Amino acid sequence: MPGILKNTAVLLVVFAAAKWYNAVGGVAAIQNGEGAVKELAARTSDGTEQVQVPNIAEATKSAEENLFRKFWQNHNKTWTVRATGGQYDCRHQEVQSINYTAIELKVYFKAGEHFVDRERFWTFGENGTLELISSWFEQRLRVLYRNCNDTCLVVATEDWERPFGNKSLEEHCDNDVRYDDTDGETTEESKELPEIPQEIKKLYRSKNITRNGRTQEYYSCVPFQWLIVADQNKDDVPSDCEEEYVKAIQDSHRIDMQLYSNETCLTTVARGSL
């Protein structure tokens, strides 16, 4: 555990030292990150502190190949026009900062007659994923489809959360899927709960996650899907991405939601951060 903490500290130092850049460029951030690593290595060369210096070349190569990074480097503002599951209307994202390890997005959504926003800090994970990790929740995104013009993405999200109460994996996920499949019209106490097909139940998973020395069980039910487009394409979604999204949500047992409409989203008054 001490070694892990030291390595984490090193990454945080490097990350903080790296100069943020917007979608216009990125070389400066990588160069500044390399400088931070060299400086850190020099300060620990006497052997008083054993640390693992991250391989900047490997991290840079991995990030350069990450489709999420490529997409948001080219588009400062994007919209989630369709999604499965209980999502807020008019969800869109604006890039606040990005480098070779992470991206900070300001996520806007409609609440009543106003937009509210939340800042979300994501890291570029292994195998081209995008990861959001909090004290009680993990979310991993992976690209299912990216069109050749780089104007849209079809994304699958894998959510891991701690169950409430002492529910088993099946109880927790059955309730989650039933609620989503009926758009919240049935409850756990209902006498006419829809039956969950076995092929859906096979997607339920659990795993132990250790944080701060404490191990707890997390559950993941059925993946969600998002259709994300560049701002200039929100009113004219590329047909290939629409088709791939429809394929992705077949038999998902999640309700498909149209999150964007010009009339609804562009007339909503922004009220800023809460």
Long-range contacts (C-beta under 8 A, 24 or more apart in sequence): 1-213, 3-50, 3-52, 6-49, 6-50, 6-51, 6-52, 7-51, 7-52, 9-51, 10-40, 10-51, 10-52, 10-53, 10-54, 11-54, 11-101, 13-40, 14-40, 14-54, 14-101, 15-99, 15-101, 15-102, 18-99, 18-100, 18-101, 19-99, 20-97, 20-98, 20-99, 21-97, 21-98, 21-99, 22-76, 22-95, 22-97, 22-98, 23-72, 23-73, 23-74, 23-75, 23-76, 23-95, 23-98, 26-73, 26-98, 26-99, 26-100, 29-99, 29-100, 30-56, 30-60, 30-99, 30-100, 33-99, 33-100, 33-101, 59-100, 59-101, 60-100, 62-124, 62-126, 63-100, 63-101, 63-124, 64-100, 65-128, 66-124, 66-128, 66-130, 67-128, 67-143, 67-146, 67-153, 68-103, 68-122, 68-124, 68-128, 68-129, 68-130, 68-141, 68-143, 68-153, 69-98, 69-100, 69-103, 69-124, 70-150, 71-146, 71-150, 71-153, 71-228, 72-98, 72-103, 72-105, 73-98, 74-150, 74-230, 75-151, 75-230, 75-231, 76-231, 77-230, 77-231, 78-228, 78-229, 78-230, 78-231, 79-228, 79-229, 79-231, 79-234, 79-259, 79-260, 79-265, 80-226, 80-227, 80-228, 80-259, 80-260, 81-227, 81-228, 81-229, 81-234, 81-237, 81-258, 81-259, 81-260, 82-226, 82-227, 82-245, 82-256, 82-257, 82-258, 82-259, 82-260, 83-224, 83-225, 83-226, 83-227, 83-256, 83-257, 83-259, 84-180, 84-224, 84-225, 84-226, 84-249, 84-252, 84-254, 84-255, 84-256, 84-257, 85-180, 85-224, 85-254, 85-255, 85-257, 86-179, 86-180, 86-184, 87-257, 87-259, 88-259, 89-259, 89-260, 89-264, 89-265, 90-115, 90-259, 90-260, 90-264, 90-265, 90-268, 91-259, 91-260, 92-231, 92-260, 92-265, 93-228, 100-124, 103-130, 108-270, 110-264, 110-265, 110-268, 113-268, 113-269, 114-268, 114-269, 114-270, 114-271, 115-268, 115-269, 115-270, 115-271, 116-271, 116-272, 116-273, 116-274, 117-272, 117-273, 117-274, 118-273, 119-273, 135-211, 136-161, 136-162, 137-161, 137-162, 138-209, 138-218, 141-226, 144-225, 144-244, 144-248, 145-240, 145-241, 145-244, 145-245, 145-248, 147-238, 147-240, 147-241, 149-238, 151-229, 151-230, 151-232, 151-233, 151-238, 151-241, 152-227, 152-228, 152-229, 152-230, 152-233, 152-237, 152-238, 152-241, 153-226, 153-227, 153-228, 153-229, 153-241, 154-225, 154-226, 154-227, 154-228, 154-241, 154-244, 154-245, 154-248, 155-225, 155-226, 155-227, 155-228, 156-223, 156-224, 156-225, 156-248, 157-223, 157-224, 157-225, 157-226, 158-220, 158-223, 159-220, 159-221, 159-223, 159-224, 160-207, 160-209, 160-218, 160-219, 160-220, 161-218, 161-219, 161-220, 162-216, 162-217, 162-218, 162-219, 163-217, 163-219, 169-204, 169-205, 169-206, 169-219, 170-201, 170-204, 172-219, 172-221, 173-201, 173-204, 173-219, 173-221, 173-222, 174-201, 176-221, 176-222, 177-221, 177-222, 177-253, 177-254, 180-222, 180-253, 180-254, 180-255, 181-253, 181-254, 181-255, 182-255, 183-255, 196-253, 197-253, 199-251, 200-253, 222-252, 222-253, 222-254, 223-252, 224-254, 225-249, 225-252, 225-254, 234-260, 234-262, 235-262
